[in-house]
Amino acid sequence: MRGLDEAGYGESKTFLGCYVVPAEKHRTRSDSGPEPEWNHPLYCDVPEGWTNLQLEIVNEDPERAGVIGGARVSLYQVFAEGQSEEWIAIMGRDFEPIGQLLLKLTFQSFGDEAEGYAGAAPYNEEKPMPPPPEYASRSMEEEEQQEEKKVPDWVPLA
């Protein structure tokens, strides 16, 4: 990731969150500094008919915690070629660029035996530090409250 310093997040502790299906979020380990390097593969189920990967950069700084930016990435190229590697523009909540992320994707189809995967272990099988509320497990009541506060799809297609 590059560009966080210019966006005012140079000393922040951040992680990359991703999902295809919103109920199945995954995350990397946290890293600090103006150019965090997560270098952490994640598996994501890709159900039939789903064609986008949502990325979120999440700040764990207690004073400014939460999603600071993101992107939506089309998976058509990785479906067709089996892999892709490109710099993705990360946009902030006000549609301002906050940096770029080098994203390497690999797609493996398992046919009828299992779902497809893009990227090592689901977040819940890792044992990282507790995540911010967007990535923590919630009760049904909290889920319903969160549904009411849901942010619209504000990230343009990459």
Summary of the structure (lengths in Angstrom):
residues: 158
radius of gyration: 15.4
end to end distance: 15.8
largest distance: 46.4
contacts: 428
relative contact order: 0.22
helix: 13%
strand: 36%
